[in-house]
Amino acid sequence: MASPNPVARAYNGLITCLAVISGFIFGLMAFFIGADVFMRNVMDSGMPWVIEATEYAMYVATVFAAPWVLREGSHVSVDVITSVLPQRYGRYVVLVASLLGSVICLIVFYYSAIATIQAFERSSMVYKSFTIPEWWINIFVPFGMALMTIEFFLLFWSRLVHSSTAQSGNQV
């Protein structure tokens, strides 16, 4: 159900858009890896940049998809403890885990933002197949962790307010 709040709609649209971009990136990775293998085996020359580009693409695609995966409840969830506890206590464990996830993501956001700013100020470069500023790579961590902080908090809030959402994802 779409929220009447325009900020919530925009945020939900952003999360969904990032998930679609992530899927597109994974598709491009599959294409270019296949093309590289084909070229190396048939033409004796590949595309040497594909491996490094795939490393970066996998990183970006994962960061882009993570908030959507958390929202949908499609992430790996270890429920060994909550499955043996009475539902009421299991709910408390899930609440604590969601809040803890939000706090951890906030801490990672903070320190990765500092590292990104420092890399920008120092003009640090990464020298591999591509020569690029380090902050171009780093910027995705604080961006993704900010969104994950929000998603974990929304998950915590929805589970706090509505006990029926204890096993499913959330949406603003």
N, C-alpha and C positions, 0 to 999 in steps of 0.2 A: 504494500500500500504506500503510495507516494505521500510524503509529508506536505502539509500546506505551508510550512515554513520555507521561505526561499533560500535561506542559508543552508538548511538541512538538505533541500533538493540539490543545491549546488555541490555540497559536500558528497552526497550520495552519487551524484553524476561524476565527480572527480574520481571516486574510488572505483566505480564501474569502468570509467574510461581508462584508468591505469591498468585494470585487469585485461581489458581488450588489447591495449598496447602491448602488454606482457605476452599475451597469446600470439600476437603478430611477430614480436621479437623472437619467440621460440620457433615460429614457422620459418622466419628468415635464417635462423641458426641452422635448422635442419637442411634448408635448401643449400646454403653456402658450404656446409660441411660435406654434403653429398657431392656438390659441384667440385670441391677441392679434391675429394677422393677420386672422382671420375677423371679429373684433369691429371692427377699424379699417375694414375694407372694407365690411361690411354695416351696422354700427350707428353708424359715424362716431365711435366712441369705443373706445379700446383699454384695455389695462391697463398704465399707465406704469411700473409696478414690475417688469414681466416682464424687461426688458432687464438691469437690474441684478441681479435674482435669478438670471438665467441666467448672468451673469458669475461670481457666487459659486458657483453650482451646478457650473459647468464646472470651476472650480478645485478644489472639494472632490471631485468625481467623479474627476478625474484623479489627485489625491493618493491617494484610496482605491484606485483600480485599479492604480496603478503597481507596487506590490510583487507583486501576483498576476501581472501581465503579465511582469515579470522572471522570476518563478519558472517560469512556463509556457514561457519562451523565445519569447514572442510579440512581443517588442519589435523595433524596427528594429535590425538588426545589420549593420554595414559590415564585410565580410570580405575586402576587397581585399588586405590584407596577408596574412592567414592562409591565404587560398586559394592563394597562390603559394609559400608556404613549405612545407618538408617538415613532415609531421604533428607531429613532435617539437618543432620550433621554433614552429610555430603554436600548439601547446598552451601553451608558455611565454608567448607574447603574450597568449593568452586569460586565463591565470592572472594576469598583470600587470594586464591591463585590469579584471578582476574585483576584484582587490585595490585598484587605483586608484579604481574606482567606489565601493567601500566607504569608503575614506579621504575622498574628496570629499564623499560623503553625510554622513559624520560631521562634517566641517568645517561644512557647510551647516546641519546639525542644531544644532551648538554656537552659531553666530552667530544663527540664527533663533530659538533658545530665548532668547538674551539679548535680542533685539529684542522678542520677545513679552512677556517679563517686564518690560522697560522700558515698553512700551505699557500694560501692566496697572498698573504703579506710577504712571505719569503720568496715568492715566485718559484716555488719548487716545481721541478719537472720530472716526468716519468719517461725514461729512455728504454724503449723496447722496440717492437716493430713500428709502433707509432711513438712520436715524441709529443707529449701533451702535458699541460699543466696538471699537477697532482690534484688540485682542488676540483677539477672537472670530474675526477673519479670519486673523490671524497664526498662531494655535495649530496650524493644519493643516500648516504647513511643518515644524516640528520633529517633529510626530507622524509625518508621511509620511517624512521623512528618517531618523528612527530605524528605521522598518521597512525602508526601502531599504538602510540600512547593514547591517542583519541579513541581508537577502536577498542583497546582493552578497557578503557574507562567506560565507554558506552556499553560494553559487554557487562562490566561490573554493575553499572547503573540499572540496566535492563533486568539483570538477574536479581538485584536487590528489590526493585519495584514489583517485578512480575516473576514469581517463582516458577511459572510454567515455561519460561525461557531458559531454564537451567541447562538444558542439553542442546539448545539450538543457537544459531547466530543471532545477530542483532542488526537493526537498522535504525538510523536516526529518525 
